[in-house]
Amino acid sequence: MHHLVMTTQFMKEHKQIFKGDHLTFECTDDSSDHSPPEAILGGLGTRRKMCLAFVMHYPRMSKLDNCGSFFDEQTLLPKLGIEDTQKIDDSFDVLVTAPPKYANKLYSEVLSKEIPWNDILKLEVQNLTRFGEHIVNCEPRTLTDVKKQTQVTYPVFVPYVPKNECDEDSIITAKN
């Protein structure tokens, strides 16, 4: 396991971001070579998978400290046949409490050893975690400012087409 192998990608050029723009950062991982196969949960520990994006912004936003987003695992549980879970000391794993066939097993263990994975289920889970709702959490710089949390979905990309000032229709409309 090479938990210290990380890659960094820089943008080839600076981009101007406007109010209302939506930034999406995606990371990919292939753990199919793990033997025995195991579920890898997300998190900041060295045995976890993480996707971090650092973005520099100018000018400084005086009230914002940081923003991040995450997929709410509770949305995924019904797809996997997991009915209920309970928090434990490990903040990135939970104890499955229902249904009885998964009860008293760690979520990571159920994912690794109990779920009957097939190509269709893998694709459904990938699509749900990629395109499903994510929770965005923006932290204020000070305790007196309001913490903002909202839900977002994967954006539908609509290319920006600048208005052509020389377009005949806009010239005619302007004269009238």
C-alpha positions as CSV (number, residue, x, y, z in Angstrom):
1,M,0.0,0.0,0.0
2,H,1.5,3.3,-1.1
3,H,-0.4,5.8,1.1
4,L,2.2,8.5,0.6
5,V,1.8,8.5,-3.2
6,M,0.0,11.7,-4.1
7,T,-0.3,13.7,-7.3
8,T,-0.6,17.4,-7.8
9,Q,-2.0,19.0,-10.9
10,F,-1.7,22.6,-11.6
11,M,-3.9,24.5,-14.0
12,K,-2.1,25.5,-17.2
13,E,-3.5,29.0,-16.9
14,H,-5.3,31.2,-14.4
15,K,-9.1,31.2,-14.7
16,Q,-11.5,33.9,-13.9
17,I,-14.4,32.8,-11.8
18,F,-17.6,34.8,-11.6
19,K,-20.4,35.0,-9.1
20,G,-22.7,32.0,-9.6
21,D,-20.0,29.8,-11.1
22,H,-19.8,26.2,-9.8
23,L,-16.4,24.6,-9.3
24,T,-16.3,20.8,-9.4
25,F,-13.1,18.9,-8.5
26,E,-13.1,15.1,-9.1
27,C,-10.6,12.5,-8.0
28,T,-10.4,8.9,-9.2
29,D,-9.0,5.9,-7.5
30,D,-8.6,2.3,-8.4
31,S,-8.3,-0.1,-5.5
32,S,-9.0,-3.2,-7.6
33,D,-5.5,-4.5,-7.0
34,H,-6.0,-4.8,-3.2
35,S,-5.7,-8.4,-2.1
36,P,-7.9,-9.4,-0.4
37,P,-10.5,-6.9,-1.8
38,E,-11.5,-4.3,0.9
39,A,-13.6,-1.3,1.1
40,I,-11.6,1.9,1.6
41,L,-13.6,4.6,3.4
42,G,-12.8,8.3,2.8
43,G,-11.1,10.3,5.5
44,L,-7.9,12.1,6.4
45,G,-6.0,9.1,7.9
46,T,-3.2,7.3,5.9
47,R,-5.4,4.2,5.5
48,R,-8.2,6.3,4.1
49,K,-8.8,7.8,0.6
50,M,-8.9,11.5,0.3
51,C,-9.5,14.0,-2.4
52,L,-8.4,17.5,-1.5
53,A,-8.3,20.6,-3.7
54,F,-6.5,23.8,-2.8
55,V,-7.7,26.8,-4.6
56,M,-6.1,30.3,-4.3
57,H,-8.5,33.2,-4.6
58,Y,-7.8,36.9,-5.0
59,P,-9.0,39.2,-3.7
60,R,-9.4,37.8,-0.2
61,M,-12.9,37.1,0.9
62,S,-12.8,38.7,4.4
63,K,-15.5,36.5,6.0
64,L,-14.7,33.1,4.5
65,D,-12.1,30.7,5.9
66,N,-12.7,27.5,3.9
67,C,-15.3,25.5,2.0
68,G,-15.6,21.8,1.4
69,S,-18.2,19.3,0.3
70,F,-18.9,15.6,0.9
71,F,-21.3,12.9,-0.1
72,D,-23.8,12.0,2.6
73,E,-23.3,8.2,3.2
74,Q,-26.9,8.0,4.5
75,T,-28.1,8.4,0.9
76,L,-26.2,5.3,-0.1
77,L,-27.3,2.9,2.7
78,P,-30.7,1.9,1.1
79,K,-29.0,1.0,-2.2
80,L,-26.7,-1.4,-0.3
81,G,-29.5,-2.9,1.8
82,I,-28.3,-1.3,5.0
83,E,-31.3,-0.1,7.1
84,D,-29.6,1.5,10.1
85,T,-26.3,2.4,11.6
86,Q,-24.8,3.7,14.9
87,K,-21.9,6.0,15.4
88,I,-18.8,4.6,17.1
89,D,-15.5,6.1,18.2
90,D,-14.0,5.9,14.7
91,S,-15.5,9.0,13.1
92,F,-15.2,7.5,9.6
93,D,-16.7,4.1,10.2
94,V,-20.1,3.1,11.8
95,L,-21.6,0.0,13.2
96,V,-24.4,-1.5,11.2
97,T,-27.4,-2.3,13.4
98,A,-30.0,-3.5,10.8
99,P,-30.9,-5.6,8.9
100,P,-30.0,-8.6,11.2
101,K,-27.7,-10.2,8.6
102,Y,-25.4,-7.2,8.8
103,A,-26.0,-6.3,12.5
104,N,-23.0,-5.7,14.7
105,K,-20.6,-5.4,11.8
106,L,-18.6,-2.4,10.8
107,Y,-19.8,-0.6,7.7
108,S,-16.4,-1.1,6.1
109,E,-16.6,-4.8,6.8
110,V,-20.1,-5.1,5.3
111,L,-18.9,-3.2,2.2
112,S,-15.8,-5.5,1.9
113,K,-17.2,-8.9,2.7
114,E,-21.0,-8.9,2.7
115,I,-22.3,-6.8,-0.1
116,P,-22.8,-8.8,-3.3
117,W,-20.9,-6.5,-5.6
118,N,-21.5,-6.8,-9.4
119,D,-20.9,-4.4,-12.3
120,I,-24.4,-3.0,-12.1
121,L,-24.2,-2.2,-8.4
122,K,-20.7,-0.7,-8.8
123,L,-22.0,1.6,-11.5
124,E,-25.1,2.6,-9.5
125,V,-23.0,3.4,-6.4
126,Q,-20.4,5.4,-8.5
127,N,-23.2,7.4,-10.2
128,L,-24.9,8.1,-6.9
129,T,-21.7,9.2,-5.1
130,R,-20.6,11.3,-8.1
131,F,-23.8,12.8,-9.3
132,G,-26.0,12.6,-6.2
133,E,-26.5,15.4,-3.7
134,H,-23.4,16.6,-1.8
135,I,-23.4,18.7,1.3
136,V,-21.3,21.9,1.0
137,N,-20.0,23.4,4.2
138,C,-18.4,26.9,4.2
139,E,-16.7,27.9,7.4
140,P,-16.6,31.6,8.5
141,R,-13.3,33.2,9.4
142,T,-14.7,34.3,12.8
143,L,-17.1,32.7,15.3
144,T,-19.5,35.7,14.9
145,D,-20.0,35.0,11.2
146,V,-22.6,32.5,10.1
147,K,-21.6,29.0,9.0
148,K,-23.2,28.1,5.7
149,Q,-24.3,24.6,4.8
150,T,-26.3,23.7,1.8
151,Q,-27.0,20.8,-0.6
152,V,-25.9,20.8,-4.2
153,T,-26.0,18.4,-7.1
154,Y,-23.6,17.9,-9.9
155,P,-24.0,20.9,-12.3
156,V,-25.4,20.6,-15.8
157,F,-22.7,22.1,-17.9
158,V,-23.9,25.0,-20.1
159,P,-21.1,26.6,-22.1
160,Y,-20.8,30.3,-21.9
161,V,-21.4,32.0,-25.2
162,P,-20.6,35.7,-25.1
163,K,-23.0,38.1,-26.7
164,N,-21.9,39.1,-30.1
165,E,-22.2,42.9,-30.2
166,C,-22.1,42.9,-34.0
167,D,-24.9,40.4,-34.4
168,E,-27.6,41.8,-36.8
169,D,-30.5,41.1,-34.4
170,S,-29.0,43.1,-31.6
171,I,-28.2,46.0,-33.9
172,I,-31.8,46.1,-35.2
173,T,-33.2,45.8,-31.7
174,A,-31.0,48.6,-30.5
175,K,-32.2,51.0,-33.3
176,N,-35.8,50.4,-32.6
